[in-house]
């Protein structure tokens, strides 16, 4: 959800200011690459209606849009930093790095990091000297390139949400910029790509704030400070308990946390998403947009275009927003009510094709119009409308029997015959026939409508009973009356 909200804010800002919304696949960590992940991202955005202008599938003037396909261009910038004295070669093996964390642990420094004070004790070009470094490089010894973080220097920037944000370089370790396989880390790749792609604004989660000092120095060391984009670090989305929203919250509280289905390939862990629960994309982006933003008014419901027009980074909150699933369902209910019958019908046919795909479109739209005010999710529609498409499998006759008598049997036998010959089959004519017969038999109309509803629907729910009869038709109405009378 946090990832989709970040994309949404980028999209809204780009549209608001006539910019270009770009999706870049940052797949530099090939060990964590999951097959199908990119397709999942693209399908999520397509369903949400926030597709990018430029991406691996849309193309553009600044491709490739996968960092793995840009791999050859990064080394030159890493080597440039080494030549300038802002980075260095490091030949440490994984075992030596693990030993570092144990050997240099002290009471004052319980978690040693690779940086000033420790780098001189490790196996790198700064500690080994030029001759040994040249020898190791010539022999093809595996190595990485690390940034040389200066000691005790202030760095800072102005965040579009948080204002002035300042750091001390001593708080950051010497991050790896180029890995042994020649693939850049996120830190180098994001700076190089933002520069080459002429990115003007980049919004990302607040978890990336700690990396800002490294990125700021890279922009400076590469001589690109004037071209650095404006940054906004978005607050977290929190769960009901105030902690960062996670899959654990979804399991504990019974709500989805992803936009769509996702299967963790390693764990075979299936998560049901908002689409599968029956959310409309319009409702989903609406609720995401206001998780941490408002336009200063009490307004809660926004179309995508209204969000574009109203969106401003000035109104994004600095603190985390707490996710409320009941409120999320409220948004969906409101969007179902305000959406056209045609739109809801289209969604239903794709959402539950077994139920709706072969239905007459005009008939389905009529049904939707009668029941949508009663539905919170698309998954509610079948329960609220199945009797329009087939006679109910069970009839709650227990709700009828306690007050049933021969007079009511006679009444429904007469109504059944009158309805069979009724010329104008509409709600008004059906209701008139029903009421006139009740008056003739000196029965209270209120005691007859519930049995009539249960005959048609099977239970005590549904829209106006005379509207139901109108839609299911004369033959089906009479048939259901007769079947219930036989059961009673």
Secondary structure, 3 states (H helix, E strand, C coil): CHHHHHHHHHHHHHHHCCCCCECCECCCCHHHCCCCHHHHHHHHHHHHCCCCCEECCCECCCCCCEHHHHHHHHHHHHHHHHHCCCEEEECCCHHHHHHHHHHCCCCCCCCCCCCCCCHHHCCEHHHHCHHHHHHHHHCCCCCEEEECCCCCCEEEEEECCCEEEEEEHHHCCCCEEECCCCCECHHHHHHHHHHHCCCCEEEEEHHHHHHHHHHHHHHHHCCCHHHCCEEEEECCEECCCCCECCHHHHHHHCCCCCCCCEEECCCCEEECCHHHHCCCHHHHHHHHHCCCECCCCCCCCCCHHHHHHHCCHHHECCCCEECCHHHHHHHHHHHHHHCCHHHHHHHHHHHCHHHHCCCCHHHHHHHHHHHHHHCCCHHHHHHHHHHHCCCCCCCCCHHHHCCCCHHHHHHHHHHHHHHHCCCCCCHHHHHHHHHHHHHHCCCCCHHHHHHHHHHHHCCCCCCCHHHHHHHHCHHHHHHHHHHHHHHC
